[in-house]
Amino acid sequence: MTKNETATSVEEFLVWRSNLFQGLKARKETIIELLDALSSNQTSSLSR
């Protein structure tokens, strides 16, 4: 592998890693919002 190929691979990996992190971050926030919405539902049919 040449230096140029290595540099390109590293750049691609960093972009992939950043995209993955952003995706996980967005999901975390969505999950918390879902839990908040479910916990504030007063008409839920689930018994507590």
Secondary structure, 3 states (H helix, E strand, C coil): CCHHHHHHHHHHHHHHHHHHHHHHHHHHHHHHHHHHHHHCCCCCCCCC
